[in-house]
Amino acid sequence: MDLQVRPIYHRLADRVRAHIFLCMLAYYVEWHMPGALAPILFDDDDQANAAVARTSIIAPAQRSAKARHKAAHKLTSDGLPVHSFQSLLADLATVVKNTVQPQPFSVPTFDKITQLTPVQQQAFDLLGLQL
C-alpha cells in the first residue's frame, strides 16, 4: 500500500493521536477497497474456484479461470474494462461536484455532479455508495 503520507510533526498529544488515527483509517480504507472492488480489478474475485485448482496445500496458489480470463481479455464479465487499483482511483477522481450560478443572479445556485461512467457506477455500487 502506498498512501504517500509524509511525516507531520505535532506537539500536542491530541493532535498526535488524531494524526495517527487518520493514518490508520486511511490504511484500513485502502486495504478494504480492493477486496470490495475485486470484480472490476485484476484481482482474483473467485477464491473458491482458485482453491479447487490448487493440488495441495504446499503447492503455489493458482488463479481462477475467471481471473485468468479477466487478465487475458482486459474485460470484466459485464464487458467493462478491467482496472488496476491505481487506475480505478484515477478514473474515480474525475467525478466532481460543481456549484452552478445561473446568469440572472437572482436565481439561486445549485449543485451538479458529473454523470458517472459505467465503470464508475459499478465501483460505487460495489462499495455501497450513492451520490
mmCIF file of the C-alpha atoms, coordinates in Angstrom:
data_MODEL
# 
_entry.id   MODEL 
# 
loop_
_atom_site.group_PDB 
_atom_site.id 
_atom_site.type_symbol 
_atom_site.label_atom_id 
_atom_site.label_alt_id 
_atom_site.label_comp_id 
_atom_site.label_asym_id 
_atom_site.label_entity_id 
_atom_site.label_seq_id 
_atom_site.pdbx_PDB_ins_code 
_atom_site.Cartn_x 
_atom_site.Cartn_y 
_atom_site.Cartn_z 
_atom_site.occupancy 
_atom_site.B_iso_or_equiv 
_atom_site.pdbx_formal_charge 
_atom_site.auth_seq_id 
_atom_site.auth_comp_id 
_atom_site.auth_asym_id 
_atom_site.auth_atom_id 
_atom_site.pdbx_PDB_model_num 
ATOM 1   C CA . MET A 1 1   ? 0.000   0.000   0.000   1.00 0.00 ? 1   MET A CA 1 
ATOM 2   C CA . ASP A 1 2   ? 1.318   3.397   -0.883  1.00 0.00 ? 2   ASP A CA 1 
ATOM 3   C CA . LEU A 1 3   ? -0.632  6.279   0.656   1.00 0.00 ? 3   LEU A CA 1 
ATOM 4   C CA . GLN A 1 4   ? 2.257   8.681   0.122   1.00 0.00 ? 4   GLN A CA 1 
ATOM 5   C CA . VAL A 1 5   ? 1.890   10.171  3.591   1.00 0.00 ? 5   VAL A CA 1 
ATOM 6   C CA . ARG A 1 6   ? 4.677   12.295  4.886   1.00 0.00 ? 6   ARG A CA 1 
ATOM 7   C CA . PRO A 1 7   ? 5.658   12.924  8.493   1.00 0.00 ? 7   PRO A CA 1 
ATOM 8   C CA . ILE A 1 8   ? 3.787   15.753  10.148  1.00 0.00 ? 8   ILE A CA 1 
ATOM 9   C CA . TYR A 1 9   ? 5.255   16.909  13.397  1.00 0.00 ? 9   TYR A CA 1 
ATOM 10  C CA . HIS A 1 10  ? 2.738   17.707  16.112  1.00 0.00 ? 10  HIS A CA 1 
ATOM 11  C CA . ARG A 1 11  ? 3.460   18.846  19.624  1.00 0.00 ? 11  ARG A CA 1 
ATOM 12  C CA . LEU A 1 12  ? 0.094   18.415  21.318  1.00 0.00 ? 12  LEU A CA 1 
ATOM 13  C CA . ALA A 1 13  ? -0.927  14.905  22.382  1.00 0.00 ? 13  ALA A CA 1 
ATOM 14  C CA . ASP A 1 14  ? -4.464  15.242  20.975  1.00 0.00 ? 14  ASP A CA 1 
ATOM 15  C CA . ARG A 1 15  ? -3.112  16.219  17.558  1.00 0.00 ? 15  ARG A CA 1 
ATOM 16  C CA . VAL A 1 16  ? -0.652  13.304  17.546  1.00 0.00 ? 16  VAL A CA 1 
ATOM 17  C CA . ARG A 1 17  ? -3.466  10.848  18.381  1.00 0.00 ? 17  ARG A CA 1 
ATOM 18  C CA . ALA A 1 18  ? -5.719  12.396  15.725  1.00 0.00 ? 18  ALA A CA 1 
ATOM 19  C CA . HIS A 1 19  ? -2.957  12.170  13.113  1.00 0.00 ? 19  HIS A CA 1 
ATOM 20  C CA . ILE A 1 20  ? -2.238  8.511   13.916  1.00 0.00 ? 20  ILE A CA 1 
ATOM 21  C CA . PHE A 1 21  ? -5.967  7.744   13.845  1.00 0.00 ? 21  PHE A CA 1 
ATOM 22  C CA . LEU A 1 22  ? -6.366  9.331   10.399  1.00 0.00 ? 22  LEU A CA 1 
ATOM 23  C CA . CYS A 1 23  ? -3.333  7.473   9.036   1.00 0.00 ? 23  CYS A CA 1 
ATOM 24  C CA . MET A 1 24  ? -4.636  4.140   10.328  1.00 0.00 ? 24  MET A CA 1 
ATOM 25  C CA . LEU A 1 25  ? -8.106  4.897   8.962   1.00 0.00 ? 25  LEU A CA 1 
ATOM 26  C CA . ALA A 1 26  ? -6.616  5.647   5.537   1.00 0.00 ? 26  ALA A CA 1 
ATOM 27  C CA . TYR A 1 27  ? -4.652  2.377   5.598   1.00 0.00 ? 27  TYR A CA 1 
ATOM 28  C CA . TYR A 1 28  ? -7.814  0.457   6.550   1.00 0.00 ? 28  TYR A CA 1 
ATOM 29  C CA . VAL A 1 29  ? -9.851  2.057   3.762   1.00 0.00 ? 29  VAL A CA 1 
ATOM 30  C CA . GLU A 1 30  ? -7.111  1.295   1.222   1.00 0.00 ? 30  GLU A CA 1 
ATOM 31  C CA . TRP A 1 31  ? -6.959  -2.311  2.479   1.00 0.00 ? 31  TRP A CA 1 
ATOM 32  C CA . HIS A 1 32  ? -10.745 -2.749  2.329   1.00 0.00 ? 32  HIS A CA 1 
ATOM 33  C CA . MET A 1 33  ? -11.441 -1.172  -1.071  1.00 0.00 ? 33  MET A CA 1 
ATOM 34  C CA . PRO A 1 34  ? -9.557  -3.654  -3.323  1.00 0.00 ? 34  PRO A CA 1 
ATOM 35  C CA . GLY A 1 35  ? -11.451 -6.539  -1.753  1.00 0.00 ? 35  GLY A CA 1 
ATOM 36  C CA . ALA A 1 36  ? -14.798 -4.882  -2.418  1.00 0.00 ? 36  ALA A CA 1 
ATOM 37  C CA . LEU A 1 37  ? -13.763 -3.774  -5.905  1.00 0.00 ? 37  LEU A CA 1 
ATOM 38  C CA . ALA A 1 38  ? -12.207 -7.111  -6.936  1.00 0.00 ? 38  ALA A CA 1 
ATOM 39  C CA . PRO A 1 39  ? -14.804 -7.814  -9.678  1.00 0.00 ? 39  PRO A CA 1 
ATOM 40  C CA . ILE A 1 40  ? -13.595 -4.791  -11.678 1.00 0.00 ? 40  ILE A CA 1 
ATOM 41  C CA . LEU A 1 41  ? -9.901  -5.056  -10.753 1.00 0.00 ? 41  LEU A CA 1 
ATOM 42  C CA . PHE A 1 42  ? -7.288  -7.517  -11.978 1.00 0.00 ? 42  PHE A CA 1 
ATOM 43  C CA . ASP A 1 43  ? -7.586  -9.198  -8.531  1.00 0.00 ? 43  ASP A CA 1 
ATOM 44  C CA . ASP A 1 44  ? -8.974  -12.725 -8.273  1.00 0.00 ? 44  ASP A CA 1 
ATOM 45  C CA . ASP A 1 45  ? -12.568 -12.442 -7.067  1.00 0.00 ? 45  ASP A CA 1 
ATOM 46  C CA . ASP A 1 46  ? -13.328 -16.178 -7.347  1.00 0.00 ? 46  ASP A CA 1 
ATOM 47  C CA . GLN A 1 47  ? -11.240 -17.576 -4.482  1.00 0.00 ? 47  GLN A CA 1 
ATOM 48  C CA . ALA A 1 48  ? -13.344 -20.733 -4.127  1.00 0.00 ? 48  ALA A CA 1 
ATOM 49  C CA . ASN A 1 49  ? -12.549 -21.963 -7.650  1.00 0.00 ? 49  ASN A CA 1 
ATOM 50  C CA . ALA A 1 50  ? -8.928  -20.898 -7.268  1.00 0.00 ? 50  ALA A CA 1 
ATOM 51  C CA . ALA A 1 51  ? -8.645  -23.078 -4.149  1.00 0.00 ? 51  ALA A CA 1 
ATOM 52  C CA . VAL A 1 52  ? -10.099 -26.068 -6.040  1.00 0.00 ? 52  VAL A CA 1 
ATOM 53  C CA . ALA A 1 53  ? -7.391  -25.689 -8.711  1.00 0.00 ? 53  ALA A CA 1 
ATOM 54  C CA . ARG A 1 54  ? -4.676  -25.976 -6.074  1.00 0.00 ? 54  ARG A CA 1 
ATOM 55  C CA . THR A 1 55  ? -3.347  -29.540 -5.993  1.00 0.00 ? 55  THR A CA 1 
ATOM 56  C CA . SER A 1 56  ? -2.008  -29.485 -2.431  1.00 0.00 ? 56  SER A CA 1 
ATOM 57  C CA . ILE A 1 57  ? -1.668  -27.114 0.482   1.00 0.00 ? 57  ILE A CA 1 
ATOM 58  C CA . ILE A 1 58  ? 2.025   -26.595 -0.211  1.00 0.00 ? 58  ILE A CA 1 
ATOM 59  C CA . ALA A 1 59  ? 1.590   -26.063 -3.944  1.00 0.00 ? 59  ALA A CA 1 
ATOM 60  C CA . PRO A 1 60  ? 1.676   -22.483 -5.239  1.00 0.00 ? 60  PRO A CA 1 
ATOM 61  C CA . ALA A 1 61  ? -1.677  -20.706 -5.261  1.00 0.00 ? 61  ALA A CA 1 
ATOM 62  C CA . GLN A 1 62  ? -3.481  -20.798 -8.580  1.00 0.00 ? 62  GLN A CA 1 
ATOM 63  C CA . ARG A 1 63  ? -5.599  -18.089 -10.149 1.00 0.00 ? 63  ARG A CA 1 
ATOM 64  C CA . SER A 1 64  ? -9.167  -18.961 -11.007 1.00 0.00 ? 64  SER A CA 1 
ATOM 65  C CA . ALA A 1 65  ? -10.324 -19.285 -14.605 1.00 0.00 ? 65  ALA A CA 1 
ATOM 66  C CA . LYS A 1 66  ? -12.329 -16.084 -14.141 1.00 0.00 ? 66  LYS A CA 1 
ATOM 67  C CA . ALA A 1 67  ? -9.209  -14.140 -13.089 1.00 0.00 ? 67  ALA A CA 1 
ATOM 68  C CA . ARG A 1 68  ? -7.179  -15.547 -15.985 1.00 0.00 ? 68  ARG A CA 1 
ATOM 69  C CA . HIS A 1 69  ? -9.980  -14.565 -18.390 1.00 0.00 ? 69  HIS A CA 1 
ATOM 70  C CA . LYS A 1 70  ? -10.046 -11.003 -16.977 1.00 0.00 ? 70  LYS A CA 1 
ATOM 71  C CA . ALA A 1 71  ? -6.270  -10.724 -17.338 1.00 0.00 ? 71  ALA A CA 1 
ATOM 72  C CA . ALA A 1 72  ? -6.225  -12.100 -20.885 1.00 0.00 ? 72  ALA A CA 1 
ATOM 73  C CA . HIS A 1 73  ? -9.125  -10.073 -22.284 1.00 0.00 ? 73  HIS A CA 1 
ATOM 74  C CA . LYS A 1 74  ? -8.825  -6.949  -20.072 1.00 0.00 ? 74  LYS A CA 1 
ATOM 75  C CA . LEU A 1 75  ? -12.633 -7.028  -19.638 1.00 0.00 ? 75  LEU A CA 1 
ATOM 76  C CA . THR A 1 76  ? -14.923 -7.917  -16.750 1.00 0.00 ? 76  THR A CA 1 
ATOM 77  C CA . SER A 1 77  ? -17.768 -10.392 -17.107 1.00 0.00 ? 77  SER A CA 1 
ATOM 78  C CA . ASP A 1 78  ? -20.005 -7.353  -17.794 1.00 0.00 ? 78  ASP A CA 1 
ATOM 79  C CA . GLY A 1 79  ? -17.792 -6.268  -20.697 1.00 0.00 ? 79  GLY A CA 1 
ATOM 80  C CA . LEU A 1 80  ? -16.326 -3.269  -18.846 1.00 0.00 ? 80  LEU A CA 1 
ATOM 81  C CA . PRO A 1 81  ? -12.582 -2.560  -18.880 1.00 0.00 ? 81  PRO A CA 1 
ATOM 82  C CA . VAL A 1 82  ? -10.583 -4.050  -16.008 1.00 0.00 ? 82  VAL A CA 1 
ATOM 83  C CA . HIS A 1 83  ? -8.527  -1.630  -13.913 1.00 0.00 ? 83  HIS A CA 1 
ATOM 84  C CA . SER A 1 84  ? -5.640  -1.716  -11.515 1.00 0.00 ? 84  SER A CA 1 
ATOM 85  C CA . PHE A 1 85  ? -6.448  -0.144  -8.151  1.00 0.00 ? 85  PHE A CA 1 
ATOM 86  C CA . GLN A 1 86  ? -4.460  2.989   -9.028  1.00 0.00 ? 86  GLN A CA 1 
ATOM 87  C CA . SER A 1 87  ? -6.066  3.426   -12.463 1.00 0.00 ? 87  SER A CA 1 
ATOM 88  C CA . LEU A 1 88  ? -9.528  2.971   -10.928 1.00 0.00 ? 88  LEU A CA 1 
ATOM 89  C CA . LEU A 1 89  ? -8.782  5.664   -8.336  1.00 0.00 ? 89  LEU A CA 1 
ATOM 90  C CA . ALA A 1 90  ? -7.633  7.959   -11.146 1.00 0.00 ? 90  ALA A CA 1 
ATOM 91  C CA . ASP A 1 91  ? -10.882 7.234   -13.009 1.00 0.00 ? 91  ASP A CA 1 
ATOM 92  C CA . LEU A 1 92  ? -12.972 7.897   -9.886  1.00 0.00 ? 92  LEU A CA 1 
ATOM 93  C CA . ALA A 1 93  ? -11.084 11.162  -9.338  1.00 0.00 ? 93  ALA A CA 1 
ATOM 94  C CA . THR A 1 94  ? -12.821 12.591  -12.413 1.00 0.00 ? 94  THR A CA 1 
ATOM 95  C CA . VAL A 1 95  ? -16.191 12.612  -10.601 1.00 0.00 ? 95  VAL A CA 1 
ATOM 96  C CA . VAL A 1 96  ? -16.760 16.203  -9.493  1.00 0.00 ? 96  VAL A CA 1 
ATOM 97  C CA . LYS A 1 97  ? -19.465 18.300  -7.900  1.00 0.00 ? 97  LYS A CA 1 
ATOM 98  C CA . ASN A 1 98  ? -19.852 21.749  -9.424  1.00 0.00 ? 98  ASN A CA 1 
ATOM 99  C CA . THR A 1 99  ? -21.796 24.651  -7.974  1.00 0.00 ? 99  THR A CA 1 
ATOM 100 C CA . VAL A 1 100 ? -23.629 26.399  -10.802 1.00 0.00 ? 100 VAL A CA 1 
ATOM 101 C CA . GLN A 1 101 ? -24.678 30.054  -10.635 1.00 0.00 ? 101 GLN A CA 1 
ATOM 102 C CA . PRO A 1 102 ? -27.246 30.876  -13.352 1.00 0.00 ? 102 PRO A CA 1 
ATOM 103 C CA . GLN A 1 103 ? -26.749 34.189  -15.166 1.00 0.00 ? 103 GLN A CA 1 
ATOM 104 C CA . PRO A 1 104 ? -29.578 36.120  -13.525 1.00 0.00 ? 104 PRO A CA 1 
ATOM 105 C CA . PHE A 1 105 ? -28.021 36.288  -10.073 1.00 0.00 ? 105 PHE A CA 1 
ATOM 106 C CA . SER A 1 106 ? -31.471 36.343  -8.502  1.00 0.00 ? 106 SER A CA 1 
ATOM 107 C CA . VAL A 1 107 ? -31.770 32.626  -9.325  1.00 0.00 ? 107 VAL A CA 1 
ATOM 108 C CA . PRO A 1 108 ? -30.218 30.531  -6.534  1.00 0.00 ? 108 PRO A CA 1 
ATOM 109 C CA . THR A 1 109 ? -27.157 28.377  -7.117  1.00 0.00 ? 109 THR A CA 1 
ATOM 110 C CA . PHE A 1 110 ? -27.428 24.611  -7.435  1.00 0.00 ? 110 PHE A CA 1 
ATOM 111 C CA . ASP A 1 111 ? -25.023 21.677  -7.364  1.00 0.00 ? 111 ASP A CA 1 
ATOM 112 C CA . LYS A 1 112 ? -24.388 19.493  -10.397 1.00 0.00 ? 112 LYS A CA 1 
ATOM 113 C CA . ILE A 1 113 ? -22.487 16.190  -10.181 1.00 0.00 ? 113 ILE A CA 1 
ATOM 114 C CA . THR A 1 114 ? -20.866 14.796  -13.295 1.00 0.00 ? 114 THR A CA 1 
ATOM 115 C CA . GLN A 1 115 ? -22.595 11.803  -14.846 1.00 0.00 ? 115 GLN A CA 1 
ATOM 116 C CA . LEU A 1 116 ? -20.912 8.543   -13.864 1.00 0.00 ? 116 LEU A CA 1 
ATOM 117 C CA . THR A 1 117 ? -19.428 6.238   -16.463 1.00 0.00 ? 117 THR A CA 1 
ATOM 118 C CA . PRO A 1 118 ? -20.496 2.563   -16.270 1.00 0.00 ? 118 PRO A CA 1 
ATOM 119 C CA . VAL A 1 119 ? -17.192 1.640   -14.558 1.00 0.00 ? 119 VAL A CA 1 
ATOM 120 C CA . GLN A 1 120 ? -17.595 4.431   -12.002 1.00 0.00 ? 120 GLN A CA 1 
ATOM 121 C CA . GLN A 1 121 ? -21.212 3.418   -11.359 1.00 0.00 ? 121 GLN A CA 1 
ATOM 122 C CA . GLN A 1 122 ? -20.203 -0.202  -10.809 1.00 0.00 ? 122 GLN A CA 1 
ATOM 123 C CA . ALA A 1 123 ? -17.426 0.883   -8.418  1.00 0.00 ? 123 ALA A CA 1 
ATOM 124 C CA . PHE A 1 124 ? -19.919 2.958   -6.422  1.00 0.00 ? 124 PHE A CA 1 
ATOM 125 C CA . ASP A 1 125 ? -22.361 0.020   -6.382  1.00 0.00 ? 125 ASP A CA 1 
ATOM 126 C CA . LEU A 1 126 ? -19.681 -2.425  -5.187  1.00 0.00 ? 126 LEU A CA 1 
ATOM 127 C CA . LEU A 1 127 ? -18.700 -0.035  -2.391  1.00 0.00 ? 127 LEU A CA 1 
ATOM 128 C CA . GLY A 1 128 ? -22.365 0.561   -1.474  1.00 0.00 ? 128 GLY A CA 1 
ATOM 129 C CA . LEU A 1 129 ? -22.145 4.318   -2.135  1.00 0.00 ? 129 LEU A CA 1 
ATOM 130 C CA . GLN A 1 130 ? -24.686 6.696   -3.590  1.00 0.00 ? 130 GLN A CA 1 
ATOM 131 C CA . LEU A 1 131 ? -24.278 10.217  -4.949  1.00 0.00 ? 131 LEU A CA 1 
# 
